[in-house]
Structures are given as structure tokens and as C-alpha cells.
Amino acid sequence: MTVTGRPVRLSKAAREFNISLDTIVEFLSEKGFTVVRNPNSKLDSEMYGLLANEFQEEKHVKEAAKQMGLEYV
């Protein structure tokens, strides 16, 4: 997913990067943002960009695991 300027829900970002809501809230709090630990909370493009930079590797691991699973089915 690219940074489009549209808000992204916290739960969607957690699924996309394969990390917990708590990890996202803690990370963004350390960066100076106030985020409510509600799965329906929305992240602006700046918050999402920080997450993408920090947790891109987890996203690649998730995609690789998914591809490996498809090969053996």
C-alpha cells in the first residue's frame, strides 16, 4: 500500500504490517503522536509513513510466508 493521504484504520495497518495494535500505539507514542488503542482509530499519512519505514521488513516476511504456503497447497 502506498501513502495516499487517506486515513488508514489502526486495525488495517496492524494486519498489513503483521504487528499488534499495542506495537503500533507504542511506536507512534514514542514518536510524539497521540493514538487511542481502538482498532477503528485512523492514522494519517504521516503516521502511516513512519510505520511503513519502520515495519516494512515484517510486511515482506508476511508476504514471503504467504507465497511459500501457496506453493505447497
FIMAR-562947 format. One record per atom (N, C-alpha, C, O): residue in three letters; x, y, z; chain; atom name; residue number from 1. Coordinates in steps of 0.001 Angstrom, whole numbers, plus 500000, padded with zeros to 6 digits. Example, Ala and Ser with C-alpha at 12.3 -4.5 7.8 and 13.67 -1.06 7.14 Angstrom:
<pts>
PT | ALA | 513190 | 494310 | 507800 | A | N | 1
PT | ALA | 512300 | 495500 | 507800 | A | CA | 1
PT | ALA | 513200 | 496700 | 507800 | A | C | 1
PT | ALA | 514236 | 496681 | 508465 | A | O | 1
PT | SER | 512850 | 497750 | 507080 | A | N | 2
PT | SER | 513670 | 498940 | 507140 | A | CA | 2
PT | SER | 512900 | 500030 | 507870 | A | C | 2
PT | SER | 513409 | 501138 | 508039 | A | O | 2
</pts>
This chain:
<pts>
PT | MET | 500842 | 498829 | 500000 | A | N | 1
PT | MET | 500000 | 500000 | 500000 | A | CA | 1
PT | MET | 500887 | 501235 | 500000 | A | C | 1
PT | MET | 501910 | 501273 | 500684 | A | O | 1
PT | THR | 500514 | 502193 | 499269 | A | N | 2
PT | THR | 501281 | 503432 | 499211 | A | CA | 2
PT | THR | 500633 | 504481 | 500089 | A | C | 2
PT | THR | 499457 | 504379 | 500439 | A | O | 2
PT | VAL | 501393 | 505466 | 500434 | A | N | 3
PT | VAL | 500864 | 506571 | 501235 | A | CA | 3
PT | VAL | 500048 | 507460 | 500302 | A | C | 3
PT | VAL | 500603 | 508122 | 499425 | A | O | 3
PT | THR | 498729 | 507476 | 500493 | A | N | 4
PT | THR | 497850 | 508193 | 499587 | A | CA | 4
PT | THR | 497296 | 509473 | 500174 | A | C | 4
PT | THR | 496668 | 510257 | 499462 | A | O | 4
PT | GLY | 497515 | 509701 | 501461 | A | N | 5
PT | GLY | 496928 | 510861 | 502094 | A | CA | 5
PT | GLY | 495601 | 510538 | 502740 | A | C | 5
PT | GLY | 495080 | 511333 | 503522 | A | O | 5
PT | ARG | 495047 | 509383 | 502422 | A | N | 6
PT | ARG | 493792 | 508964 | 503040 | A | CA | 6
PT | ARG | 494095 | 508307 | 504377 | A | C | 6
PT | ARG | 495101 | 507609 | 504504 | A | O | 6
PT | PRO | 493246 | 508515 | 505376 | A | N | 7
PT | PRO | 493475 | 507873 | 506674 | A | CA | 7
PT | PRO | 493344 | 506353 | 506561 | A | C | 7
PT | PRO | 492536 | 505838 | 505788 | A | O | 7
PT | VAL | 494155 | 505654 | 507346 | A | N | 8
PT | VAL | 494135 | 504198 | 507389 | A | CA | 8
PT | VAL | 493772 | 503789 | 508802 | A | C | 8
PT | VAL | 494303 | 504343 | 509764 | A | O | 8
PT | ARG | 492874 | 502827 | 508938 | A | N | 9
PT | ARG | 492486 | 502366 | 510266 | A | CA | 9
PT | ARG | 493640 | 501624 | 510929 | A | C | 9
PT | ARG | 494445 | 500967 | 510269 | A | O | 9
PT | LEU | 493696 | 501744 | 512225 | A | N | 10
PT | LEU | 494740 | 501106 | 513019 | A | CA | 10
PT | LEU | 494741 | 499599 | 512807 | A | C | 10
PT | LEU | 495807 | 498997 | 512678 | A | O | 10
PT | SER | 493573 | 498983 | 512770 | A | N | 11
PT | SER | 493493 | 497528 | 512592 | A | CA | 11
PT | SER | 494015 | 497097 | 511222 | A | C | 11
PT | SER | 494651 | 496050 | 511104 | A | O | 11
PT | LYS | 493754 | 497887 | 510199 | A | N | 12
PT | LYS | 494232 | 497549 | 508861 | A | CA | 12
PT | LYS | 495757 | 497643 | 508789 | A | C | 12
PT | LYS | 496405 | 496791 | 508180 | A | O | 12
PT | ALA | 496327 | 498671 | 509406 | A | N | 13
PT | ALA | 497779 | 498810 | 509432 | A | CA | 13
PT | ALA | 498414 | 497651 | 510194 | A | C | 13
PT | ALA | 499460 | 497143 | 509790 | A | O | 13
PT | ALA | 497790 | 497231 | 511292 | A | N | 14
PT | ALA | 498320 | 496108 | 512067 | A | CA | 14
PT | ALA | 498328 | 494829 | 511239 | A | C | 14
PT | ALA | 499307 | 494082 | 511269 | A | O | 14
PT | ARG | 497267 | 494569 | 510511 | A | N | 15
PT | ARG | 497210 | 493382 | 509646 | A | CA | 15
PT | ARG | 498221 | 493481 | 508512 | A | C | 15
PT | ARG | 498893 | 492504 | 508182 | A | O | 15
PT | GLU | 498323 | 494645 | 507928 | A | N | 16
PT | GLU | 499221 | 494834 | 506784 | A | CA | 16
PT | GLU | 500684 | 494616 | 507163 | A | C | 16
PT | GLU | 501433 | 493979 | 506423 | A | O | 16
PT | PHE | 501088 | 495147 | 508319 | A | N | 17
PT | PHE | 502479 | 495028 | 508730 | A | CA | 17
PT | PHE | 502736 | 493826 | 509632 | A | C | 17
PT | PHE | 503871 | 493589 | 510047 | A | O | 17
PT | ASN | 501681 | 493066 | 509938 | A | N | 18
PT | ASN | 501793 | 491858 | 510746 | A | CA | 18
PT | ASN | 502375 | 492170 | 512130 | A | C | 18
PT | ASN | 503267 | 491474 | 512614 | A | O | 18
PT | ILE | 501852 | 493226 | 512752 | A | N | 19
PT | ILE | 502246 | 493605 | 514100 | A | CA | 19
PT | ILE | 500995 | 493885 | 514915 | A | C | 19
PT | ILE | 499910 | 494033 | 514353 | A | O | 19
PT | SER | 501132 | 493960 | 516232 | A | N | 20
PT | SER | 499973 | 494164 | 517097 | A | CA | 20
PT | SER | 499582 | 495641 | 517185 | A | C | 20
PT | SER | 500363 | 496534 | 516858 | A | O | 20
PT | LEU | 498362 | 495863 | 517631 | A | N | 21
PT | LEU | 497883 | 497230 | 517848 | A | CA | 21
PT | LEU | 498752 | 497910 | 518898 | A | C | 21
PT | LEU | 499092 | 499086 | 518767 | A | O | 21
PT | ASP | 499111 | 497161 | 519945 | A | N | 22
PT | ASP | 499941 | 497727 | 521007 | A | CA | 22
PT | ASP | 501287 | 498192 | 520474 | A | C | 22
PT | ASP | 501787 | 499240 | 520881 | A | O | 22
PT | THR | 501877 | 497420 | 519565 | A | N | 23
PT | THR | 503167 | 497794 | 518980 | A | CA | 23
PT | THR | 503043 | 499103 | 518219 | A | C | 23
PT | THR | 503910 | 499970 | 518327 | A | O | 23
PT | ILE | 501978 | 499249 | 517455 | A | N | 24
PT | ILE | 501764 | 500480 | 516693 | A | CA | 24
PT | ILE | 501564 | 501666 | 517624 | A | C | 24
PT | ILE | 502183 | 502714 | 517441 | A | O | 24
PT | VAL | 500694 | 501501 | 518629 | A | N | 25
PT | VAL | 500407 | 502591 | 519557 | A | CA | 25
PT | VAL | 501674 | 502996 | 520303 | A | C | 25
PT | VAL | 501949 | 504185 | 520460 | A | O | 25
PT | GLU | 502448 | 502011 | 520764 | A | N | 26
PT | GLU | 503687 | 502305 | 521487 | A | CA | 26
PT | GLU | 504698 | 503025 | 520587 | A | C | 26
PT | GLU | 505310 | 504012 | 520997 | A | O | 26
PT | PHE | 504866 | 502528 | 519368 | A | N | 27
PT | PHE | 505813 | 503134 | 518437 | A | CA | 27
PT | PHE | 505436 | 504585 | 518126 | A | C | 27
PT | PHE | 506287 | 505473 | 518169 | A | O | 27
PT | LEU | 504173 | 504819 | 517819 | A | N | 28
PT | LEU | 503744 | 506181 | 517483 | A | CA | 28
PT | LEU | 503791 | 507107 | 518698 | A | C | 28
PT | LEU | 504063 | 508299 | 518556 | A | O | 28
PT | SER | 503531 | 506573 | 519878 | A | N | 29
PT | SER | 503630 | 507384 | 521095 | A | CA | 29
PT | SER | 505063 | 507832 | 521319 | A | C | 29
PT | SER | 505307 | 508968 | 521727 | A | O | 29
PT | GLU | 506024 | 506931 | 521050 | A | N | 30
PT | GLU | 507438 | 507295 | 521178 | A | CA | 30
PT | GLU | 507827 | 508385 | 520180 | A | C | 30
PT | GLU | 508744 | 509166 | 520437 | A | O | 30
PT | LYS | 507137 | 508439 | 519051 | A | N | 31
PT | LYS | 507415 | 509448 | 518027 | A | CA | 31
PT | LYS | 506673 | 510753 | 518280 | A | C | 31
PT | LYS | 506810 | 511704 | 517510 | A | O | 31
PT | GLY | 505877 | 510808 | 519371 | A | N | 32
PT | GLY | 505205 | 512047 | 519738 | A | CA | 32
PT | GLY | 503755 | 512159 | 519313 | A | C | 32
PT | GLY | 503153 | 513222 | 519468 | A | O | 32
PT | PHE | 503181 | 511099 | 518785 | A | N | 33
PT | PHE | 501777 | 511124 | 518374 | A | CA | 33
PT | PHE | 500902 | 510573 | 519489 | A | C | 33
PT | PHE | 501341 | 509739 | 520280 | A | O | 33
PT | THR | 499663 | 511044 | 519545 | A | N | 34
PT | THR | 498690 | 510512 | 520481 | A | CA | 34
PT | THR | 497724 | 509638 | 519694 | A | C | 34
PT | THR | 496993 | 510117 | 518826 | A | O | 34
PT | VAL | 497735 | 508341 | 520016 | A | N | 35
PT | VAL | 496878 | 507388 | 519315 | A | CA | 35
PT | VAL | 496100 | 506600 | 520349 | A | C | 35
PT | VAL | 496683 | 506057 | 521288 | A | O | 35
PT | VAL | 494790 | 506534 | 520184 | A | N | 36
PT | VAL | 493943 | 505742 | 521060 | A | CA | 36
PT | VAL | 494007 | 504299 | 520603 | A | C | 36
PT | VAL | 493945 | 504031 | 519403 | A | O | 36
PT | ARG | 494131 | 503357 | 521537 | A | N | 37
PT | ARG | 494234 | 501942 | 521191 | A | CA | 37
PT | ARG | 492835 | 501389 | 520873 | A | C | 37
PT | ARG | 492305 | 500537 | 521585 | A | O | 37
PT | ASN | 492280 | 501888 | 519816 | A | N | 38
PT | ASN | 490989 | 501448 | 519303 | A | CA | 38
PT | ASN | 491228 | 500979 | 517874 | A | C | 38
PT | ASN | 491788 | 501732 | 517077 | A | O | 38
PT | PRO | 490824 | 499758 | 517521 | A | N | 39
PT | PRO | 491077 | 499266 | 516165 | A | CA | 39
PT | PRO | 490512 | 500167 | 515072 | A | C | 39
PT | PRO | 490978 | 500127 | 513933 | A | O | 39
PT | ASN | 489520 | 500975 | 515407 | A | N | 40
PT | ASN | 488904 | 501860 | 514415 | A | CA | 40
PT | ASN | 489539 | 503240 | 514367 | A | C | 40
PT | ASN | 489123 | 504085 | 513575 | A | O | 40
PT | SER | 490547 | 503479 | 515208 | A | N | 41
PT | SER | 491260 | 504762 | 515154 | A | CA | 41
PT | SER | 491899 | 504913 | 513786 | A | C | 41
PT | SER | 492319 | 503932 | 513172 | A | O | 41
PT | LYS | 491968 | 506133 | 513319 | A | N | 42
PT | LYS | 492545 | 506380 | 511990 | A | CA | 42
PT | LYS | 493926 | 506984 | 512108 | A | C | 42
PT | LYS | 494188 | 507829 | 512963 | A | O | 42
PT | LEU | 494802 | 506532 | 511232 | A | N | 43
PT | LEU | 496167 | 507033 | 511165 | A | CA | 43
PT | LEU | 496288 | 507940 | 509951 | A | C | 43
PT | LEU | 495843 | 507585 | 508860 | A | O | 43
PT | ASP | 496887 | 509106 | 510137 | A | N | 44
PT | ASP | 497072 | 509987 | 508990 | A | CA | 44
PT | ASP | 498273 | 509518 | 508166 | A | C | 44
PT | ASP | 498954 | 508565 | 508543 | A | O | 44
PT | SER | 498522 | 510175 | 507066 | A | N | 45
PT | SER | 499564 | 509719 | 506148 | A | CA | 45
PT | SER | 500960 | 509812 | 506775 | A | C | 45
PT | SER | 501827 | 508993 | 506468 | A | O | 45
PT | GLU | 501183 | 510785 | 507638 | A | N | 46
PT | GLU | 502492 | 510899 | 508297 | A | CA | 46
PT | GLU | 502739 | 509714 | 509234 | A | C | 46
PT | GLU | 503831 | 509145 | 509251 | A | O | 46
PT | MET | 501718 | 509349 | 510009 | A | N | 47
PT | MET | 501838 | 508195 | 510908 | A | CA | 47
PT | MET | 502055 | 506912 | 510110 | A | C | 47
PT | MET | 502902 | 506089 | 510454 | A | O | 47
PT | TYR | 501288 | 506759 | 509057 | A | N | 48
PT | TYR | 501412 | 505555 | 508229 | A | CA | 48
PT | TYR | 502796 | 505481 | 507588 | A | C | 48
PT | TYR | 503379 | 504401 | 507498 | A | O | 48
PT | GLY | 503313 | 506600 | 507151 | A | N | 49
PT | GLY | 504644 | 506637 | 506556 | A | CA | 49
PT | GLY | 505720 | 506203 | 507541 | A | C | 49
PT | GLY | 506639 | 505472 | 507173 | A | O | 49
PT | LEU | 505612 | 506649 | 508795 | A | N | 50
PT | LEU | 506564 | 506216 | 509820 | A | CA | 50
PT | LEU | 506479 | 504709 | 510040 | A | C | 50
PT | LEU | 507501 | 504035 | 510174 | A | O | 50
PT | LEU | 505254 | 504187 | 510076 | A | N | 51
PT | LEU | 505074 | 502739 | 510240 | A | CA | 51
PT | LEU | 505667 | 501983 | 509059 | A | C | 51
PT | LEU | 506327 | 500959 | 509241 | A | O | 51
PT | ALA | 505437 | 502476 | 507871 | A | N | 52
PT | ALA | 505954 | 501815 | 506673 | A | CA | 52
PT | ALA | 507477 | 501772 | 506696 | A | C | 52
PT | ALA | 508072 | 500751 | 506352 | A | O | 52
PT | ASN | 508111 | 502868 | 507096 | A | N | 53
PT | ASN | 509571 | 502901 | 507156 | A | CA | 53
PT | ASN | 510118 | 501945 | 508205 | A | C | 53
PT | ASN | 511141 | 501296 | 507986 | A | O | 53
PT | GLU | 509438 | 501858 | 509346 | A | N | 54
PT | GLU | 509947 | 501059 | 510460 | A | CA | 54
PT | GLU | 509637 | 499571 | 510314 | A | C | 54
PT | GLU | 510474 | 498735 | 510657 | A | O | 54
PT | PHE | 508452 | 499225 | 509812 | A | N | 55
PT | PHE | 507995 | 497840 | 509840 | A | CA | 55
PT | PHE | 507851 | 497218 | 508453 | A | C | 55
PT | PHE | 507136 | 496227 | 508300 | A | O | 55
PT | GLN | 508499 | 497763 | 507463 | A | N | 56
PT | GLN | 508419 | 497224 | 506106 | A | CA | 56
PT | GLN | 508931 | 495783 | 506052 | A | C | 56
PT | GLN | 508402 | 494966 | 505297 | A | O | 56
PT | GLU | 509953 | 495469 | 506845 | A | N | 57
PT | GLU | 510528 | 494122 | 506843 | A | CA | 57
PT | GLU | 509500 | 493074 | 507289 | A | C | 57
PT | GLU | 509441 | 491984 | 506719 | A | O | 57
PT | GLU | 508689 | 493399 | 508306 | A | N | 58
PT | GLU | 507664 | 492467 | 508769 | A | CA | 58
PT | GLU | 506648 | 492192 | 507663 | A | C | 58
PT | GLU | 506139 | 491079 | 507532 | A | O | 58
PT | LYS | 506365 | 493219 | 506876 | A | N | 59
PT | LYS | 505423 | 493057 | 505768 | A | CA | 59
PT | LYS | 505996 | 492096 | 504719 | A | C | 59
PT | LYS | 505274 | 491255 | 504183 | A | O | 59
PT | HIS | 507295 | 492224 | 504429 | A | N | 60
PT | HIS | 507930 | 491331 | 503463 | A | CA | 60
PT | HIS | 507949 | 489892 | 503969 | A | C | 60
PT | HIS | 507750 | 488959 | 503190 | A | O | 60
PT | VAL | 508184 | 489707 | 505251 | A | N | 61
PT | VAL | 508189 | 488359 | 505834 | A | CA | 61
PT | VAL | 506801 | 487735 | 505706 | A | C | 61
PT | VAL | 506673 | 486560 | 505360 | A | O | 61
PT | LYS | 505780 | 488510 | 505981 | A | N | 62
PT | LYS | 504406 | 488009 | 505875 | A | CA | 62
PT | LYS | 504095 | 487601 | 504435 | A | C | 62
PT | LYS | 503507 | 486545 | 504202 | A | O | 62
PT | GLU | 504489 | 488438 | 503467 | A | N | 63
PT | GLU | 504229 | 488132 | 502062 | A | CA | 63
PT | GLU | 504997 | 486887 | 501610 | A | C | 63
PT | GLU | 504469 | 486075 | 500851 | A | O | 63
PT | ALA | 506236 | 486738 | 502072 | A | N | 64
PT | ALA | 507043 | 485570 | 501710 | A | CA | 64
PT | ALA | 506432 | 484304 | 502284 | A | C | 64
PT | ALA | 506389 | 483274 | 501611 | A | O | 64
PT | ALA | 505965 | 484370 | 503506 | A | N | 65
PT | ALA | 505342 | 483205 | 504122 | A | CA | 65
PT | ALA | 504055 | 482831 | 503385 | A | C | 65
PT | ALA | 503763 | 481650 | 503196 | A | O | 65
PT | LYS | 503312 | 483814 | 502981 | A | N | 66
PT | LYS | 502078 | 483554 | 502242 | A | CA | 66
PT | LYS | 502380 | 482883 | 500897 | A | C | 66
PT | LYS | 501678 | 481954 | 500498 | A | O | 66
PT | GLN | 503411 | 483346 | 500204 | A | N | 67
PT | GLN | 503789 | 482753 | 498933 | A | CA | 67
PT | GLN | 504261 | 481315 | 499114 | A | C | 67
PT | GLN | 503914 | 480447 | 498313 | A | O | 67
PT | MET | 505035 | 481057 | 500138 | A | N | 68
PT | MET | 505509 | 479705 | 500394 | A | CA | 68
PT | MET | 504353 | 478771 | 500686 | A | C | 68
PT | MET | 504359 | 477619 | 500254 | A | O | 68
PT | GLY | 503378 | 479250 | 501405 | A | N | 69
PT | GLY | 502197 | 478456 | 501728 | A | CA | 69
PT | GLY | 501407 | 478114 | 500469 | A | C | 69
PT | GLY | 500850 | 477021 | 500368 | A | O | 69
PT | LEU | 501354 | 479030 | 499517 | A | N | 70
PT | LEU | 500605 | 478799 | 498287 | A | CA | 70
PT | LEU | 501307 | 477766 | 497397 | A | C | 70
PT | LEU | 500651 | 477017 | 496673 | A | O | 70
PT | GLU | 502639 | 477731 | 497455 | A | N | 71
PT | GLU | 503369 | 476773 | 496603 | A | CA | 71
PT | GLU | 503095 | 475347 | 497007 | A | C | 71
PT | GLU | 503070 | 474460 | 496154 | A | O | 71
PT | TYR | 502888 | 475100 | 498295 | A | N | 72
PT | TYR | 502751 | 473743 | 498772 | A | CA | 72
PT | TYR | 501306 | 473264 | 498833 | A | C | 72
PT | TYR | 501058 | 472114 | 499197 | A | O | 72
PT | VAL | 500366 | 474105 | 498491 | A | N | 73
PT | VAL | 498949 | 473715 | 498566 | A | CA | 73
PT | VAL | 498543 | 472971 | 497345 | A | C | 73
PT | VAL | 497388 | 472561 | 497227 | A | O | 73
</pts>
